[in-house]
Amino acid sequence: MKAGQRVRLRAASPIAKRDEMPTEAVGTVLCSYRVRARAGAPEKVDVKFTGNTVMWGVAAEEFETVEESHCTA
């Protein structure tokens, strides 16, 4: 994933259930990175949703990309 990309949580994501985030909520990737100190570490992303909601350091696999034509935010 890359900065500026539009994403939403996957419907099956435990984060969506834990944080009570609606699966239709679309956010923007602020940055994408890997923690190199850990071998095999997954890609992490910081994602900003509408309002002041930001998810920091979430595994990129928890999100799916959204085509611009499907964005409502």
N, CA and C of each residue as an Amber inpcrd file, in Angstrom:
protein
   219
   0.8550000  -1.1700000   0.0000000   0.0000000   0.0000000   0.0000000
   0.8990000   1.2300000   0.0000000   0.3290000   2.3320000  -0.4530000
   1.1200000   3.5600000  -0.5150000   0.3110000   4.7460000   0.0070000
   1.0190000   5.7880000   0.3810000   0.3790000   6.9920000   0.9090000
  -0.6130000   7.5530000  -0.1040000  -1.7640000   7.9660000   0.3900000
  -2.8080000   8.5300000  -0.4560000  -3.8120000   7.5160000  -0.9680000
  -3.4960000   6.2450000  -0.8480000  -4.3980000   5.1900000  -1.3180000
  -5.6320000   5.1370000  -0.4180000  -6.7880000   4.8980000  -1.0070000
  -8.0570000   4.7980000  -0.2700000  -8.2910000   3.3280000   0.0910000
  -8.6280000   3.0810000   1.3520000  -8.8020000   1.7190000   1.8560000
  -9.9820000   1.6410000   2.8180000 -10.4000000   0.4170000   3.0940000
 -11.3840000   0.1640000   4.1500000 -10.9900000  -1.1450000   4.8220000
 -11.4430000  -1.3260000   6.0530000 -11.1550000  -2.5630000   6.7690000
 -11.8560000  -3.7250000   6.0840000 -11.2000000  -4.8650000   6.0650000
 -11.8480000  -6.0700000   5.5380000 -12.9920000  -6.4440000   6.4790000
 -14.0510000  -6.9510000   5.9160000 -15.2340000  -7.3070000   6.7130000
 -14.8970000  -8.3120000   7.8150000 -13.9680000  -9.2220000   7.5450000
 -13.6140000 -10.2530000   8.5190000 -12.5440000  -9.8020000   9.5090000
 -12.1090000  -8.5770000   9.4170000 -11.0390000  -8.0860000  10.2870000
 -11.4890000  -8.0430000  11.7460000 -10.7000000  -8.6370000  12.6450000
 -11.0520000  -8.5460000  14.0650000 -10.9660000  -7.1080000  14.5760000
 -10.1880000  -6.2760000  13.9200000 -10.0660000  -4.8720000  14.3220000
 -11.3830000  -4.1390000  14.1070000 -12.0730000  -4.4550000  13.0270000
 -13.3640000  -3.8140000  12.7530000 -14.3510000  -4.1160000  13.8760000
 -14.3260000  -5.3360000  14.3580000 -15.2330000  -5.7260000  15.4400000
 -14.7930000  -5.1270000  16.7720000 -13.5040000  -5.1790000  17.0450000
 -12.9740000  -4.6830000  18.3170000 -13.1760000  -3.1750000  18.4750000
 -12.8910000  -2.4280000  17.4150000 -12.9760000  -0.9660000  17.4780000
 -14.3360000  -0.4300000  17.0560000 -15.2720000  -1.3310000  16.7440000
 -16.6110000  -0.9450000  16.2940000 -16.5620000   0.0300000  15.1190000
 -15.6150000  -0.2140000  14.2170000 -15.4610000   0.6070000  13.0190000
 -16.3610000   0.0270000  11.9350000 -17.2380000   0.8320000  11.3330000
 -18.0870000   0.3090000  10.2590000 -17.2270000  -0.1440000   9.0780000
 -17.5360000  -1.3180000   8.5330000 -16.7270000  -1.8500000   7.4340000
 -16.8330000  -1.0150000   6.1690000 -17.8700000  -0.1750000   6.0610000
 -17.9950000   0.6700000   4.8680000 -17.2010000   1.9720000   4.9960000
 -16.6110000   2.2280000   6.1670000 -15.8220000   3.4540000   6.3650000
 -14.5750000   3.4140000   5.4870000 -14.3580000   4.4750000   4.7260000
 -13.2110000   4.5670000   3.8240000 -12.2160000   5.5580000   4.4080000
 -10.9470000   5.1520000   4.4290000  -9.8890000   6.0120000   4.9460000
  -8.7810000   6.1840000   3.9260000  -7.8180000   7.0230000   4.2670000
  -6.6800000   7.3060000   3.4000000  -5.4000000   6.8730000   4.1010000
  -4.5540000   6.1310000   3.3850000  -3.2760000   5.6950000   3.9370000
  -2.3740000   6.9140000   4.1000000  -1.9110000   7.1440000   5.3260000
  -0.9720000   8.2370000   5.5920000   0.4510000   7.8040000   5.2770000
   0.8050000   6.5810000   5.6900000   2.1220000   6.0360000   5.3670000
   2.0970000   4.5220000   5.5190000   3.0840000   3.8960000   4.8940000
   3.2200000   2.4480000   4.9000000   4.6730000   2.1380000   5.2540000
   4.8970000   1.1360000   6.1170000   6.2640000   0.8550000   6.5590000
   6.3760000  -0.5630000   7.1050000   7.6130000  -0.9930000   7.2950000
   7.9100000  -2.2660000   7.9520000   8.8540000  -1.9780000   9.1130000
   8.6810000  -2.6880000  10.2040000   9.5900000  -2.5670000  11.3350000
  10.7300000  -3.5420000  11.0710000  11.8590000  -3.0060000  10.6680000
  12.9830000  -3.8480000  10.2390000  13.6670000  -4.5840000  11.3860000
  13.4300000  -4.1730000  12.5940000  14.0540000  -4.8440000  13.7370000
  13.5080000  -6.2560000  13.9300000  12.3630000  -6.5330000  13.3210000
  11.7520000  -7.8570000  13.4510000  11.7700000  -8.5600000  12.0980000
  12.4730000  -9.6680000  12.0230000  12.5380000 -10.4310000  10.7760000
  11.1470000 -10.9190000  10.3960000  10.7820000 -10.7310000   9.1350000
   9.4870000 -11.1880000   8.6470000   8.3120000 -10.3460000   9.0970000
   8.5880000  -9.1600000   9.6030000   7.5080000  -8.2820000  10.0800000
   6.5930000  -7.8940000   8.9230000   5.2890000  -7.8750000   9.1670000
   4.3490000  -7.5140000   8.0990000   4.3790000  -6.0130000   7.8170000
   3.8840000  -5.6600000   6.6500000   3.7400000  -4.2490000   6.3020000
   2.7100000  -3.6330000   7.2440000   2.9990000  -2.4560000   7.7420000
   2.0890000  -1.7220000   8.6260000   1.6470000  -0.4500000   7.9190000
   0.4720000   0.0320000   8.2540000  -0.0210000   1.2820000   7.6850000
  -0.6490000   2.1350000   8.7770000  -0.6000000   3.4400000   8.5620000
  -1.3330000   4.4000000   9.3740000  -2.4270000   4.9300000   8.4620000
  -3.6760000   4.8700000   8.9060000  -4.8180000   5.2380000   8.0660000
  -5.6860000   6.2690000   8.7840000  -6.0190000   7.3380000   8.0850000
  -6.8970000   8.3830000   8.6280000  -8.2830000   8.2380000   8.0250000
  -9.2760000   8.2100000   8.9080000 -10.6720000   8.1690000   8.4980000
 -11.2740000   9.5490000   8.7260000 -12.5310000   9.7410000   8.3590000
 -13.1720000  11.0420000   8.5540000 -13.1590000  11.4180000  10.0310000
 -13.2420000  12.6900000  10.2810000 -13.1360000  13.1630000  11.6590000
 -11.6850000  13.0850000  12.0970000 -11.4810000  12.7330000  13.3370000
 -10.1230000  12.6280000  13.8680000  -9.7100000  11.1900000  14.1200000
 -10.3690000  10.2370000  13.4910000 -10.0540000   8.8320000  13.7040000
  -8.8490000   8.4300000  12.8700000  -7.7950000   7.9710000  13.5490000
  -6.5920000   7.4810000  12.8750000  -6.2570000   6.1250000  13.4630000
  -5.9560000   5.1720000  12.6080000  -5.4900000   3.8600000  13.0490000
  -3.9910000   3.8170000  12.7810000  -3.2120000   3.6510000  13.8380000
  -1.7580000   3.6720000  13.7480000  -1.1990000   2.2550000  13.7900000
  -0.2750000   1.9410000  12.8860000   0.4640000   0.6900000  12.9480000
  -0.3480000  -0.5720000  12.7810000  -1.3660000  -0.5200000  11.9440000
  -2.2150000  -1.6910000  11.7030000  -1.6310000  -2.4910000  10.5370000
  -1.6640000  -3.8100000  10.6290000  -1.1710000  -4.6550000   9.5420000
  -1.9470000  -4.3450000   8.2650000  -1.2140000  -4.1420000   7.1790000
  -1.8310000  -3.7860000   5.8990000  -2.8330000  -4.8410000   5.4430000
  -2.6150000  -6.0870000   5.8380000  -3.5220000  -7.1640000   5.4160000
  -4.9250000  -7.0190000   6.0070000  -5.1010000  -6.1530000   6.9900000
  -6.4180000  -5.9070000   7.5750000  -7.2850000  -5.0040000   6.6920000
  -6.6770000  -4.4020000   5.6570000  -7.3790000  -3.4640000   4.7900000
  -7.4830000  -3.9880000   3.3680000  -8.4540000  -3.4640000   2.6340000
  -8.5710000  -3.7170000   1.2030000  -8.6550000  -2.3670000   0.5080000
  -8.1100000  -2.2970000  -0.6970000  -8.1340000  -1.0340000  -1.4260000
  -9.5280000  -0.7690000  -1.9740000  -9.8270000   0.5020000  -2.1410000
 -11.1260000   0.9340000  -2.6400000 -10.8830000   1.7280000  -3.9100000
 -11.5930000   1.3810000  -4.9640000 -11.4860000   2.1400000  -6.2050000
 -12.1080000   3.5080000  -5.9880000 -11.5390000   4.5270000  -6.6110000
 -12.0300000   5.8980000  -6.4420000 -13.5200000   6.0320000  -6.7530000
 -14.0330000   5.2630000  -7.7090000 -15.4490000   5.3630000  -8.0690000
 -16.3690000   4.8900000  -6.9430000 -15.8110000   4.1310000  -5.9660000
 -16.6140000   3.6230000  -4.8560000 -16.4770000   4.4590000  -3.5940000
 -15.6890000   5.5010000  -3.6270000 -15.4780000   6.3400000  -2.4400000
 -16.6220000   7.3240000  -2.2780000 -17.1020000   7.4090000  -1.0520000
 -18.1630000   8.3700000  -0.7630000 -17.6770000   9.4510000   0.1830000
 -16.4830000   9.2880000   0.7300000 -15.9600000  10.2730000   1.6950000
 -15.1110000  11.3100000   1.0110000
